[in-house]
Amino acid sequence: MLQDSSIRKSLDQYIKRRIAEIPSEIKQTFPNIKQIWKCDNELDFVYGYYVGKIEEGSLHYLQKATRASAGSYVDTFEIRGVIEEHKKELQDAIKSAIN
């Protein structure tokens, strides 16, 4: 699926846009992570949450962009791989919001 460089570049740009939005979302969505969610490791909890959200959004984004059905053209493992390439950026965005 992601051999097409234009699709890959488009997905990469989508992920970067989503990461840029995260700090403002965290302040609204997770005001008191430790108290409300009973979570000891805030970074891991929010990181996992946003990897899932970005993966889901990427899947919908690619389906619309390629007009493919869910099972035929889009591989979620490839999407997860692209997200993981931005792991440091994502963690930095989360850290800046929760600190």
C-alpha positions in Angstrom: 0.0 0.0 0.0 2.6 2.6 1.0 4.9 1.9 -1.9 3.2 4.8 -3.7 5.4 7.7 -2.6 2.5 10.3 -2.9 0.3 8.2 -0.5 3.2 7.7 1.9 4.0 11.5 1.9 0.4 12.4 2.4 0.1 10.0 5.3 3.3 11.4 6.8 1.9 14.9 6.6 -1.3 13.8 8.2 0.5 12.3 11.1 2.6 15.4 11.6 -0.6 17.6 11.6 -2.2 15.4 14.2 0.9 15.5 16.4 0.9 19.3 16.2 -2.7 19.3 17.5 -2.0 17.0 20.5 -0.8 19.5 23.1 -4.0 21.5 23.0 -6.1 18.3 22.9 -4.4 16.9 26.0 -5.1 19.9 28.0 -8.8 19.6 27.3 -9.1 15.8 27.3 -6.8 14.8 30.2 -6.9 17.6 32.7 -6.0 15.4 35.7 -4.6 12.1 34.4 -3.5 10.7 37.7 -6.6 11.6 39.6 -9.2 10.7 37.0 -7.6 7.8 35.2 -5.7 6.3 38.2 -2.6 6.1 36.0 0.9 6.0 37.4 2.8 6.6 34.1 1.1 9.5 32.3 3.4 9.5 29.3 2.8 5.8 28.5 -0.9 6.1 29.0 -1.4 9.1 26.8 1.1 7.9 24.2 -0.8 4.7 23.8 -4.1 6.6 23.6 -2.8 8.9 20.8 -1.1 6.1 18.8 -4.5 4.5 18.6 -6.2 7.7 17.8 -3.7 8.6 15.1 -3.9 5.0 13.7 -7.6 5.2 13.5 -7.6 8.6 11.9 -4.9 7.5 9.4 -7.0 4.5 8.4 -10.0 6.8 7.6 -7.7 9.3 5.9 -6.2 6.7 3.6 -9.5 5.1 2.8 -10.9 8.5 1.7 -7.7 9.4 -0.2 -7.4 6.1 -2.0 -11.2 5.2 -2.0 -10.3 1.8 -0.9 -12.3 -0.5 1.3 -11.1 -1.2 4.8 -9.8 -4.7 4.1 -8.5 -4.5 0.6 -5.8 -1.8 0.4 -4.9 -0.4 3.8 -2.6 -2.3 6.2 -2.8 -1.1 9.8 0.7 -2.5 10.5 2.2 -0.2 7.9 0.3 2.7 9.4 1.6 1.8 12.8 5.1 1.7 11.4 4.8 5.2 10.0 3.4 6.4 13.3 6.4 4.8 15.2 8.8 6.7 12.9 7.4 9.8 14.6 7.7 8.4 18.1 10.1 11.0 19.5 8.0 13.9 18.1 4.8 12.3 19.6 6.4 11.8 23.0 7.8 15.3 23.0 4.4 16.8 22.2 2.8 14.8 25.0 5.5 15.7 27.5 5.2 19.4 26.7 1.4 19.2 27.4 1.4 17.1 30.6 4.3 19.0 32.3 
